């Protein structure tokens, strides 16, 4: 399985990449705005790269409900930050946005991935990626970003997510993206209960066979807190365990706050998978 990030191709047959999370938000569920200041943001990026991040994912709006953030404000938060990262680090950059105009501007200053948790709700998202030669992440969500979803119901959550991701992957193909420019993400916690998210993690082997690299975004997620009665700051080991299970079942990109832990998981399992 191949993945293209800008000019570089990766063979993911036996190796998982680690995507380091960088928030340019004052209200992130995890860091609570700790890296809002640009100097702190760049220091955090330096730490993540030093710990082994293969790529960095920059977001300017949190996924959950909160104060309205306009497109202009999101552009101000992320475009300059991505441009600064591009001048400082030689790693691929991703923009975590569901707005096509934000993604397009981010591509101009160095981003090579558009990470869209809305499942391409913006009709211009895929054309913008195709025009820039960017890779995209198609994520399952039941309603929409920033919309509370307190009672999500599915007849079969795995089948529903698999069908959604297949349709979105085909939509990206139709827009002109190659299979090596399409990533899929089950969207744990996005319109799912804790048990539904767990079922999707357990079904990673099925989702990894859809035809595109599977991204796992389990790091410090609510479902881990609910299942194991853990506060956000206590979920590190549970996140590492989820990463290990995910890679063993076919996930090939780990989106992580704890890059060092995810890197060790990815490297250990790469050695196991490559062993005779």
Secondary structure per residue as TSV (DSSP state, phi and psi in degrees):
chain	resnum	aa	ss	phi	psi
A	1	X	-	360.0	126.9
A	2	X	E	-107.6	147.7
A	3	X	E	-136.2	132.1
A	4	X	E	-106.0	124.6
A	5	X	E	-122.3	97.5
A	6	X	T	65.7	-131.4
A	7	X	T	-83.9	-2.6
A	8	X	E	-105.5	136.7
A	9	X	E	-108.1	141.8
A	10	X	E	-121.2	137.0
A	11	X	E	-93.1	113.8
A	12	X	-	-101.9	15.7
A	13	X	S	-56.2	-42.3
A	14	X	S	-128.8	5.4
A	15	X	-	-129.1	135.8
A	16	X	-	-104.4	140.4
A	17	X	E	-90.3	153.9
A	18	X	E	-112.4	121.9
A	19	X	E	-101.8	112.7
A	20	X	E	-80.2	134.6
A	21	X	E	-88.7	127.2
A	22	X	E	-126.5	116.3
A	23	X	E	-101.4	127.6
A	24	X	-	-108.5	55.7
A	25	X	-	-130.7	147.7
A	26	X	S	-85.7	-2.3
A	27	X	S	-137.8	31.9
A	28	X	-	-59.1	142.8
A	29	X	T	-63.7	-26.4
A	30	X	T	-96.7	-56.9
A	31	X	T	-95.9	-4.5
A	32	X	T	55.8	32.5
A	33	X	T	85.6	14.8
A	34	X	T	-60.3	-28.6
A	35	X	T	-111.6	24.6
A	36	X	-	-64.2	-43.2
A	37	X	S	-63.2	134.6
A	38	X	H	-62.1	-38.1
A	39	X	H	-62.4	-42.9
A	40	X	H	-65.5	-37.1
A	41	X	H	-60.7	-47.1
A	42	X	H	-70.2	-34.0
A	43	X	H	-64.8	-39.2
A	44	X	H	-64.0	-42.2
A	45	X	H	-59.9	-42.4
A	46	X	H	-61.4	-40.6
A	47	X	H	-62.4	-46.6
A	48	X	H	-63.7	-41.4
A	49	X	H	-64.6	-42.3
A	50	X	H	-63.6	-29.7
A	51	X	T	-82.4	-5.5
A	52	X	T	110.8	18.8
A	53	X	-	-62.8	132.8
A	54	X	S	-81.7	-29.0
A	55	X	E	-153.5	161.9
A	56	X	E	-120.0	136.9
A	57	X	E	-114.9	116.3
A	58	X	E	-107.7	122.1
A	59	X	E	-120.8	142.5
A	60	X	S	-113.1	-2.8
A	61	X	S	-140.9	129.1
A	62	X	-	-71.1	156.9
A	63	X	S	-73.4	-32.6
A	64	X	S	-83.3	175.2
A	65	X	S	-58.0	150.1
A	66	X	-	172.9	-177.0
A	67	X	S	-56.8	144.6
A	68	X	-	-60.5	136.1
A	69	X	-	-121.1	114.8
A	70	X	-	-72.1	164.7
A	71	X	H	-60.3	-39.0
A	72	X	H	-62.8	-41.5
A	73	X	H	-68.5	-40.2
A	74	X	H	-63.6	-41.8
A	75	X	H	-58.9	-43.1
A	76	X	H	-64.2	-35.2
A	77	X	H	-71.5	-39.3
A	78	X	H	-107.9	-31.1
A	79	X	H	-66.7	-49.5
A	80	X	H	-63.6	-36.7
A	81	X	H	-64.1	-42.2
A	82	X	H	-67.4	-40.0
A	83	X	H	-60.4	-41.6
A	84	X	H	-64.4	-40.2
A	85	X	H	-63.4	-42.1
A	86	X	H	-61.5	-31.0
A	87	X	H	-83.5	-14.5
A	88	X	H	-105.2	-30.3
A	89	X	-	-132.4	144.7
A	90	X	-	-101.0	60.8
A	91	X	S	-132.7	150.4
A	92	X	E	-61.5	147.8
A	93	X	E	-120.0	140.2
A	94	X	E	-119.8	144.3
A	95	X	E	-109.7	123.9
A	96	X	E	-91.4	91.2
A	97	X	-	-151.3	150.2
A	98	X	S	-105.2	4.1
A	99	X	-	-99.0	125.7
A	100	X	H	-62.5	-38.6
A	101	X	H	-66.8	-34.2
A	102	X	H	-70.3	-44.1
A	103	X	H	-59.5	-44.6
A	104	X	H	-61.1	-41.9
A	105	X	H	-69.6	-35.3
A	106	X	H	-66.4	-37.8
A	107	X	H	-61.6	-35.5
A	108	X	H	-64.1	-27.0
A	109	X	T	-108.2	8.7
A	110	X	T	132.9	-12.9
A	111	X	-	-68.6	144.0
A	112	X	-	-123.7	1.7
A	113	X	E	-135.4	138.8
A	114	X	E	-111.0	112.9
A	115	X	E	-99.2	103.8
A	116	X	E	-113.3	105.6
A	117	X	T	-78.1	-2.5
A	118	X	T	-89.0	-6.1
A	119	X	S	71.0	37.3
A	120	X	S	65.3	43.1
A	121	X	-	-65.8	-32.0
A	122	X	S	-78.4	118.3
A	123	X	T	-64.4	-16.7
A	124	X	T	-91.5	-1.8
A	125	X	H	-64.1	-50.9
A	126	X	H	-69.1	-41.9
A	127	X	H	-58.2	-37.7
A	128	X	H	-64.3	-41.5
A	129	X	H	-66.2	-43.9
A	130	X	H	-61.7	-41.0
A	131	X	H	-64.2	-32.2
A	132	X	H	-92.2	-6.4
A	133	X	T	70.7	26.6
A	134	X	-	-89.0	158.3
A	135	X	E	-90.6	153.4
A	136	X	E	-129.0	154.7
A	137	X	E	-110.9	121.1
A	138	X	E	-97.0	116.1
A	139	X	E	-113.0	140.0
A	140	X	-	-80.6	133.4
A	141	X	-	-143.9	143.3
A	142	X	S	-80.6	-41.8
A	143	X	S	-110.7	-92.5
A	144	X	-	-161.2	159.0
A	145	X	T	-56.9	144.8
A	146	X	T	72.1	4.4
A	147	X	-	-104.9	123.4
A	148	X	-	-63.8	140.0
A	149	X	-	-134.6	76.1
A	150	X	T	-75.6	-17.1
A	151	X	T	-138.6	62.7
A	152	X	-	-71.3	133.0
A	153	X	-	-130.4	139.7
A	154	X	-	-139.1	145.3
A	155	X	S	-66.6	-41.5
A	156	X	S	-150.9	102.7
A	157	X	H	-63.1	-37.6
A	158	X	H	-67.8	-44.5
A	159	X	H	-64.1	-40.0
A	160	X	H	-64.6	-43.4
A	161	X	H	-69.2	-41.3
A	162	X	H	-60.6	-42.3
A	163	X	H	-66.0	-42.3
A	164	X	H	-61.7	-48.2
A	165	X	H	-66.5	-36.4
A	166	X	H	-62.5	-44.7
A	167	X	H	-64.6	-41.1
A	168	X	H	-69.2	-37.0
A	169	X	H	-63.1	-42.1
A	170	X	H	-66.0	-35.1
A	171	X	H	-63.8	-40.1
A	172	X	H	-66.1	-40.3
A	173	X	H	-58.4	-45.6
A	174	X	H	-63.4	-26.2
A	175	X	T	-80.3	-5.4
A	176	X	T	107.8	5.3
A	177	X	-	-85.9	142.2
A	178	X	-	-79.7	163.7
A	179	X	G	-59.8	-27.7
A	180	X	G	-81.9	6.3
A	181	X	G	-116.7	13.3
A	182	X	E	-123.8	127.5
A	183	X	E	-122.4	145.2
A	184	X	E	-120.6	151.0
A	185	X	E	-141.8	126.0
A	186	X	-	-67.8	-15.4
A	187	X	-	70.3	52.6
A	188	X	T	-57.7	135.3
A	189	X	T	78.7	-13.1
A	190	X	S	-90.0	92.1
A	191	X	S	71.9	35.7
A	192	X	-	-138.4	146.2
A	193	X	-	-75.2	171.7
A	194	X	H	-59.9	-42.2
A	195	X	H	-69.4	-33.5
A	196	X	H	-67.6	-41.1
A	197	X	H	-64.1	-40.4
A	198	X	H	-62.7	-42.2
A	199	X	H	-60.2	-37.9
A	200	X	H	-69.9	-39.6
A	201	X	H	-60.7	-44.7
A	202	X	H	-64.4	-25.1
A	203	X	T	-96.0	18.0
A	204	X	H	-57.9	-32.1
A	205	X	H	-63.1	-37.4
A	206	X	H	-70.5	-44.2
A	207	X	H	-70.4	-28.2
A	208	X	T	-71.7	-11.7
A	209	X	T	-96.6	9.0
A	210	X	S	-71.3	-19.4
A	211	X	S	121.2	-4.9
A	212	X	S	-133.7	155.3
A	213	X	E	-56.8	137.6
A	214	X	E	-100.2	124.1
A	215	X	E	-94.3	136.4
A	216	X	E	-109.9	119.0
A	217	X	-	-115.8	79.7
A	218	X	-	-112.5	-6.2
A	219	X	T	-59.4	115.5
A	220	X	T	58.4	23.1
A	221	X	-	-70.2	160.2
A	222	X	H	-59.7	-37.9
A	223	X	H	-59.8	-33.5
A	224	X	H	-68.8	-38.8
A	225	X	H	-64.3	-41.8
A	226	X	H	-68.2	-45.7
A	227	X	H	-66.8	-34.6
A	228	X	H	-117.4	10.0
A	229	X	T	54.9	55.8
A	230	X	-	-121.7	135.9
A	231	X	-	-73.0	165.6
A	232	X	G	-54.3	-43.7
A	233	X	G	-72.4	-6.5
A	234	X	G	-106.3	10.1
A	235	X	-	-100.3	11.6
A	236	X	H	-61.4	-52.2
A	237	X	H	-65.0	-38.6
A	238	X	H	-63.6	-37.0
A	239	X	H	-64.9	-44.1
A	240	X	H	-61.6	-41.6
A	241	X	H	-63.6	-42.1
A	242	X	H	-61.8	-40.5
A	243	X	H	-61.5	-44.2
A	244	X	H	-63.2	-45.0
A	245	X	H	-62.3	-43.9
A	246	X	H	-59.4	-46.6
A	247	X	H	-65.0	-41.7
A	248	X	H	-60.7	-28.8
A	249	X	T	-96.9	6.7
A	250	X	T	115.1	-5.4
A	251	X	-	-64.0	140.7
A	252	X	-	-126.4	4.1
A	253	X	E	-139.2	125.6
A	254	X	E	-107.8	113.6
A	255	X	E	-88.9	116.4
A	256	X	E	-138.9	144.7
A	257	X	S	-80.8	-44.5
A	258	X	-	-89.7	85.9
A	259	X	H	-67.6	-39.0
A	260	X	H	-58.9	-46.2
A	261	X	H	-64.2	-44.0
A	262	X	H	-64.8	-37.3
A	263	X	H	-62.4	-42.3
A	264	X	H	-65.2	-40.2
A	265	X	H	-61.3	-49.8
A	266	X	H	-61.4	-43.8
A	267	X	H	-69.4	-40.2
A	268	X	H	-63.9	-45.9
A	269	X	H	-71.6	-30.0
A	270	X	H	-62.4	-40.4
A	271	X	H	-66.4	-39.0
A	272	X	H	-66.4	-46.1
A	273	X	H	-66.5	-28.7
A	274	X	H	-87.3	-9.4
A	275	X	-	-68.3	147.9
A	276	X	-	-59.7	360.0
